[in-house]
Amino acid sequence: MEGRHVRLILRFSKLAAFLGVLFLLSVAGEVLAQEEPITVAPELVTGSRLAESLDEVPQATYVITAEEIERSGARTLSEMLDKIPGISTLRKNSWTQDDRIKMRGLDLEVLVLVDGVPFMPVNYDDWFTADLRSIPLESIERIEVVKGAGSALYGSMAAAGVINIITKTPDKYKTSIIAEGGSNDWRRYSAMAGIKGEMFDIGIRYNHKEEGEVSIRYDSYLNRMFKALDYDEDSASVNLSRGNWRFGADFGSYDSKWDAGNPLIDKQEDDYKRFYLRYADVKNEVIAYAHFLDKKYIQGGTEVFYHDFSSEKVKRFLPYDYNEDIWGLEFTQKSSIGEVPLAWGVAYRFEKLSANGDGLIVDNDKKTYSIDKFSYKGERYNIAPFAQFSFALGDVLIDVGLRYENWDVDGGKDESEFTPKISFYRQDASGKLWYLTAGKFFAMPSLYQLYAKESMTEPNPNLLPEKGYSYDLGLKDPNNKWNINLFYIKMDDRIKWKDFDPDPWIYKGKYINLSEFRSWGIEGQFEKALTSNLSWINGITWQKPEEKQSSGDPWRKGGTPQLEFYSELNYDNGPWYGSLSAHYYGQREIDDLQSYHDDRADDDFVVVDALLSYNMKNDRITLAAYNIFDKEYIIDTFGFIGPERRVYLTLEH
């Protein structure tokens, strides 16, 4: 292990030296040509290293701007993403639970980027990888969503699509103070400022959020409601920019407490630090990043409980502590071979997970239990060269993306995979873009899935990566703001946790590769101006995601809405802005619904939201109401409920 640490130090010594050389060259260039302006590269476009705008990308694409975020009154990223066809929020009724989404029936295999950097922890299980709570909406300049396989450009996980969250540069920071209050003892305070300095432009931000007691889960077997008790979050960021350089740092912590069964209380403390340094000119881009996360989960707190087969009163205190370190470096260069535009580069990523805690060991035969301490570590690194080029064949443009993943897994199975992608597209005289895209995707298991050794989970170092293909056929009209897209996804070796204990009340298993997953459907969206002040946005999705555990099993549906309608009316007249939206989630079929599951998990439901804001010269006041008819609905078979009716009042100066 020491040898690996030495190699890691050497690698990042080289990284530091390389970045130092780049900086010196940049400074030298400024000294030699002081009178010439710095040429800053345009922002890279999500889904392509060659396109100059998202409209040119031959896939279903969507953009959410900072103005749309501010006007929406949304509190979370999932609320904004839920408006996009094919994306469903899995947000629960409390901030104590993580903020997740599904795209085309997949949650784990959706890649989230923040400023082009993979926002992917290493301790996820078989749920959505990124916890969106740690990305404040106030820091976002825009969100770009590209559907379909993205592994040819971004590597592991990008099976259903890519969500790139572009944060504000210092010049986009506006000095503001926000104070907000609402249902369930909700409080939010935010301060932001942009400073233009002689050496750097600086953007700084601080956020605080808190929430009180609120219902989160109904247990149909026990016939009782569990509640979240407390949520408290603080976060801050600093952004620096100068010429071709940009540096960003995000810090935050969020603490949660919820009822785990009277008198037990579960607690979770998350602390994160994220850094990146970016250099970009017209032809070259270099990004170096580091992410650190410390998650402490205390199961049951310090309370007591009665064991099923013992009258003895026992202290149950099961702490879990997860620490993860992620380092990465990516280099991209734009060039050409004759008339063929080319972008090429290489990406490096190192991941490390260490965990320790106490586990509850139950012996069914002896009817005894014990507390067993556990500890495990895992690490790996990936080196991935990639390239993208484009050429014309008559009126049709052909875009080819290539990437070769090489994962070196400590104590596990090394993996390598070639992930190509090809697109055929044509733009007619009216601006409509027709496209056909096919791509291979590749999704590595997480370090947690490989190495977890806890009371409920055994390690599986031979777990295979998920692999498959994604196909998209569509038409989009950026000028008239509408699109329609057909898709098909086929995946082998999908990773799921499987319980091997015959006792239905004892959970003991590990992560394994299932046989197959597939999903197909149609998505579409159109926006229309009804009057000069009134606009109408509509989205529709029909999809059919299914999976099976072995080749001989029937295909089974898992509760993803097969039919969704979204409609939103926006009124904009001077200082007044209003919005009314409705979202229908239908055909949430679950083929393996058990007697102990909440049978409402497959019910259809409609959620209606409304917002009204008034802008003054330097101030804005907003009144927002969500789920205004207080429709109660269940998110999943565990009985977690969706957000109940909430009302917020926001003051911004």
N, C-alpha and C positions, 0 to 999 in steps of 0.2 A: 504493500500500500504506500510505503514511503517513496518508492520509486515513482509511483503515479503522481504523488504530490510534487516531487521534484520536476517531473515532466510538465506538470501544470504550471508551476512557477516559471519554468523556462519559456513555455508557450506565451504566457502573458507578459513576460519580460520583452519578448520579441514584439508582442502587440504594442506595448508602451513605446518601444523604440520606433516602431513603424509609424505610430501616430505622431511621435515627436518629430520624425523626419518630415511628415506631411505638414505639420505646423510650421517648422522652420522654412520649408519651401514656400508656404503661403505668405509668411512674413517677409521673406526675401523678395517675393514677387511684388509685394506692396511697396517695399523700399525702392526697388528698381523702377517701378512705374507708379509713382505717387500721384501723378496727375490723371491717371486713367481710372475710370470707375470699376468697381469690382463686379464681375459677371456672376450673378447668383443663379444657380440652376433652378428650373421650375420644379414644383412638387412632383414626385413620382406618382403615377396613376395606379391605383389598386387594380390588380388583375392583369397588368401589362407593364413591362419595362421599356416598351417602345411607344405606346400610345401617348398622345398629348392631352387627351381629355377622356373622361369616363364614357362619354357618348361613343367613342371609337372602339371600346372593348367589345368583342363579339360574344357577349354573354349577357344574361339578365343583370342589370346594374341599377342601383338606387343610391341617392344622395340625401342626407339629412343635414341641413345647414345650421349654423349657430343661431340664426334668427328664428328658424323653425323650432329649435329646442327652447329658446327663451319664451317664445309665444305659446308653446304647448302647455306650460305649467307642469311638465312631467317631473317626477322625483327620481326616476331610475332610468338607466339605459334600456332595460327591457321594455319599459312602457313606450319608448320611442321606436324600438326595433319591432315591436308587435304590430305596428302599422304597415309593415312591409309584407307583401304577399309571400306565403310560404314560411314565415317566421311566427312562432307561437311563444308567448311568454309562459314561463313556469313560476312566475313570482307568487309568493305566498302572502299571507295577510300581515306579516310582520317583517321588520328589518332584521330581526335576529336570525332569519333564515336567508341563505344565499340567493342571489339574484341570477336566474338562469333563463335560457331560451332553448327552443328547438328550431331547427331549420330542415325542412323536407323530411321530418321524422327522426332526424339525428340530433343529438345534443353534444355528445363527446367529440364528434368528428367535425366540429365547426371551429375554424381557426380565427382567433381574435388577435389583431395587431394593434399596437399603439405606436403611432408614428412610424409604421413599417416594421416595428420590432415585435417578434412573437410574444404575446402575453399569455404564456402557457406554463402553469406551475408543474411540479413533478409529483405532487402527492394527491392527485385526484383519483377517484375510484372509478365508477362507471357512469358518472353524471357529467354535466357540462364542466369543461376544464377551468374556465375563467370565472371568478366571482366578480360580477360587474359592479358591486357596491363600491369597490375601491377606485372607480373612475368617475369623479364628480362631473356632472353635466356642465357646470360653469367653466370647466377647463377646455371644453371641446369646441373646435372651430368647425368641423364637419365630420360626418360619419359616411363612409363609402362601403357599400355592400355589393359583393360580386358573387353570384350564385354559380354552382358547379365546381368541379374538381380544380383545386388550386395547387396541388402538390408539385407540379412541374415548375412553379415559380417559388413556392414558399415551403415546400417540404412536408413534414409529417403533420397529420390531422386535417388538412384542408380537403375533406371529402365532399361535404354538402355545400361549402362556400367559405368565403373570407369576409370578415368584418374588420375594416381598418378605421380606427379612431384617430383622427388627426387633431392634435391639441393646438391651442393657440400659440402663435409666436408672440414675443413681447410687444410688438407693435399692434397686436390685436387685443391686448389686455386693456380694458377700459376701467378707469377707477370707479368702483361701485361698492356699495354696502347693501346687503340683503338681510332682512329679518322676516321670519315666517313662523306661523303657528297654525295648528290644525287638530284634527281628530286624534284620539288616543295619546294625548299629551305630546303631540309632535312639535318639535322645535328645530328650526334650521337657521343658522347664521353664517354669513359668507362675506368675505372682504377680498377685494382684488384691486391691483394697481399695476400700471405699466409705466416704466421710467426710461427715458431716452438719455443714456449717459455718454460720456466722451469715449470710454473704452468699450462698453457693452450697452446694449439695450436689455433691460431687465423686466421680467414679468413675475409677480409674486401673487400667491393666492393662499387663503386659509378658509377652511370649512369646519363647521361643527353641526352635528345632527344628533338628535336624541328622540326616543320614543318610549312611551310607558306601556302599561299592561294592555294586552290585546289577545283575543282568541287566535289560535293557530291551527289546532288539529282536533278533529272529532274521532274518538275511538269507538267504533260501533260495537265492538265486543264488550268493552267495559261500560259503554253507554255514558261517556263523560267527555267533556271538552277540556283540552289542554291549552295553556296560555303562555304567551311570551311575557316576560316580566319586566325586562329592561333592555334598552339598546343605547349605546353611547359611542359616538364616532368623532374623531378629530383627524384632519388631513391638511397637508400643506404642499405647495410646490414652488419651485424656483426655476425660471427659464432664463437663459442668457443667450444672446445672439450677437455675432459680429461678422459681417461680411459673409463668407462661405461657411462659417462655423455656427453650430448651435449646441447648447448643453441644456439638459433637463434633469431635474431631480424631484422625485415625489416621495413623500413620507406620510405614513398614516397608521392609525390603530383603530380598531372597532371591537368593542366588548359586548357580548350578548349573554343573556340569562333567560332560561325558559323552564317551564314546568315539565318534568320528566316522569311524573307519577307521584302523587302525594305520599310522603313529604319530600320527594327527591327533586333536586334542581340541577339542570345541566348548565354549564358555563363554557364560553369560548372566548378566547382572546387572540386577536389577529394583529400582528405588527408587520408592516412591510416598508421596504426601501427600494426604490427603483431609480437607476441612473442611466443616462445615455449621452453619447457624444457623437455628433454627426458633422461630417465635412461633405459638401456637395458643390460641384461646379457643373458646367454644361455637360461634361462627358463622364465625370467620375463621382462616385459616392462611396463613402466609408461610414459605417455605423458600428460603434462599440457600445455594449450595454452590459449592465449587471443588475440582477434582481435578487433580493433577499427577503425571505418570508419566515416568520416565526409564528407558529400556530399552537396554542395551548387549548386543549379540550379537556374539561373535567366532567366526567360522567357521574351524575348523582350527587355531586357536591360532597359535603361532610355529613349529610343526613343519614338516617338509619332506615332499614327496611326489614321485613320478615321474609325469609326465604320460603319457597313453596313447601319444602319438606323439612323445615326446622322451625321450632317456636323460638329459637334463640334470636335475640336482637343483635344485629350485626352492623358495624360501621361499613359503609360502602363508599370508598373514595378512590376513583379510578382516573388518575390524571394521564393524559397523553400529551406529548410534546413533540412537534414536528418542526424541523429546521431545514430549509432548502436554500441552496445557492445556485444561481444560474449566471453564466458568463457567455457572451457571444460577440462575434465580430463578423461583419459582412462587407464585402467589397463588390461594387458593380461598375462596369465601364460600358459606355455606349460608343459604338464605332460602326463600321460598315465593311462589307466585302464587295467591292465593286458598287453596284447599285442596290445591294441587299443590306438593309439596316440590321444591325446586330447589337444585342446587349448580352454581356457575359459577366461571370463573376464566380465567387466562391463564398460559402457561408460556413462558419465554425460555431459550435454551441457545446458548452459543457454544463452538465447537470449533476447535482449532488443532493441526496436526501439522507438525513439522520433522524431517527425517532427513538423514543423511549417512553416507558410508562408502566402502568399496572394493568393486568388483565384478569378477568374473572374466569376461573376454570371450574367447570361443573362436571362431576362424575355421576351420570345417571344411574349406573349400577349400584354404586355405593351410597348414592343419595348424599353426596358431600360436595363441598365446593372449597376453593382455595384462591388466594390472590397470588398471581405469578407475575414477576417483573419481566418486561421484554425490552429488547434493544436491537436495532438493526440499522444498517447503512447500505447505501447503494450509490453508484456514480457511473457516468458514461459520458462519451463525447461523440460528436458527429462532425464530419467534414463533407460538404456537399458542393461540388462544382455545378454550375447551371449556365444555361444559354437560352436565348430567344432570338429568332430571326423571322423576317416576313418578306414575302415576294408576291408578285402578281402573276396570275395565269389568266390572260384575257381580262375580263371585267371583274374577275374574282380574286380577292386577296387571300393568301394562305399564311397563317401565322403558326409557327412551330415553337413549342417550349420543351426544353429538356433539362432534367435534373437527375443527379446520381447521389443517393443517400448512402453514407457509410457510417454506421453506428458501432462503436466499440463499447461493449457493455461489461463492466467489471463483475465477474462472477456469474455472468449470464450468457445468453446466446447472442453473439454478434450478428448484425443484420446489415444487408446492403440491398438497395432496390433502385431500379431505373424507372423513372416516372415521366413518360412523355405526354404531350398534349398537342392536339392539332385543331385548328379552327379554319373554316371556310366562311368567308363573309363578303357581302357586296352592299354598297350604299348607292341607292338610286338617286335620281335628280332631285327628288322631293326631300331628301335627307333621311329616308327610312333605311335602317340597317337590317339586312337579313343575315342570319348566321346559323351555322351548324358546328358544334364543338364536341369533341370527345377527348377525355383525359383519364389517365390512370392515377389513382390516389393510394396513399400509403400512410398508415397511422401506427406509430410505435406505442406499445404499452407503456404506462407510466412507471416510474421507479416504485411507487407505492404498490401498484398491481403486481410487480415482479417480486418485491422483497418483503411486503407486509407480513409481520409475524406477531399477531395479536390474538386476543381471546376468541374472536370470531373469524379470523382470517389467517390462512396459511400461505407461505410464499410459493410462487410458481415461476422460477427463473427461466423456464423454457417456454414461457408464453410467447406466442407468435404475434407479429404485427398484423393489423387488419389491412386487407388489400382489396382493390376492386376498381370498377370503372364507372364513370359518370358521363351521360350524354345530354346535350341541350340543343334544342331546335327552337328558334324564336325570331321575333320581329319587334323592333322598337323604333319609335318615332320621337326623337328628342325635341323636335320643333313643336309638335302638338301634344307632347307629354303623355304618351301611352305606350304600353308594351304588352306582349303576350309571349309565353314561353312554355314549351313542353320539356319535361325532363324524365330521365330514368337513371336510377342508381342501383348497382349490384355490388354487394360486398361479401367477401368470404372471411372466415375466421373472426367474426365479430366477438369482442371481449365483453363478458358479463361475469358477475359474481354468482357462484352456484353453491347452494346449501347442500352439504353431503350428510348432515346429521338426520337420522330417521325420526327423531323427536320433533314434531312441528313447532314446539315452543323453545327449542334450542337451536341457535344459529351458529353453525360451524362450517366453513367452506373456504373456497379460494376462487381466484379469477381464472376463467378458462376461455378457450376459443369455441364459440358456437359455430354452427355450420354456415348459415347464410342470413343475409339481410337484403331486402330490396325495397325500393320505393319508386313510384312513378306518379306523374300528375301533370297538372296545368296551372299556371299562375298568370295573373294579369293585373294591370293597374292603369287607370286613366284619370287625368285631371282636366277639368273644364272650368273656364270662367263664365259663370252664368250672367253676371253683370260686372260693372267696373268695381264693385265693392264685394261681390259674393263669388267665392270659388267652391268647387265641389270635387272631392277626391274619393275614388272608389277602388277597392282592391278585392280580388277574388282568388281563392285557392281551392282546387280539388286535388287531393293526394291520397295515396294508399301505401303507407309504410307497413311492412310485415317482416317477421323473422321466424326462424325455426332452429331448434337446438341440434337436430341431426337431419341427415339427408332424407330419412324416411318419415319424418314428422310432417304434419300439415303446417301450412303457413298460418301464423297467428298475428293478430293486431294488438297493439299495446296501449291504446288510448289517445294517440295523437289525433287531433281533430282532422277528419278527412275533408270536411267542407267548412270554409271560412269566408265570411263576407265582412268587409270593413268599409264604412262610409263616413265621410267627414265634411261638414259644411263650415266654411270660414268666412267671417264678415270682417272687413277692414275698412273703416271710414274715419280718417283723421286720427284723433286721439283714442277712439274706441276700437277695440278688437274683441271679437267673440268667436267661439268655436263650439260646435255640437257634433259628437261622434257616437257611432254605434258599432259594436263588433259582435258578430255571431260566430259561435264555435259549435259545430255540429258533427254528428256521426263519430263520436268518440268511442268507438267500439273497443272492448277489451275481451279477448277470447278466453283468457285464463282467470277470470274474476272468481275469487274464492269466497267461501261463506264468511270468512273473517275479514274480508275486504269491505270497504265502504261501497255499497252498491250505487251510490250517486256519482262515482268516479267516471262513469260513461254517459252522464246526462248532458243534453244540449243546454246551452245558456246564451244569453245576450247581456252585454255590459254597455251601458250608456254613460258618457262623460260630457261635462259642459264646463266652459270657461268664459270669463268676462274680465277684460283689463282696460284700464284707462291710463294713457300716457300724458304726463305733464312735461314741462320743459326739462327738468332734471330728475323727475321722479316717475315711478310707475306703481300702480296698485292693481293687484290681481286677485280675483276670487275664483277658485277652482273647485269643482265637485266631481268625484269619481264614483262610478257605480251608483248613480243617483237614485236608482230604484231599489238599491240594496239587495241585489240578486245574490243569493248564497249559492256557491258552487264549490265543488271539490276538485283539487288539482290532480290528485293521484290516488292510487289504491291505499296509501297509508293514511288517508283521511285529512291531509293538509287542505285547508280552505283557501280560496282565492281572496283577494282584497275586498273587504266589505266597504260600505259607503264611507267616503272620507271627504272632508271639506277643509280647504286651506285658504288662508289669507296671507298674501305676500306683499311686502313693501320693499321697493328697491330705490335707492338714491345713487 
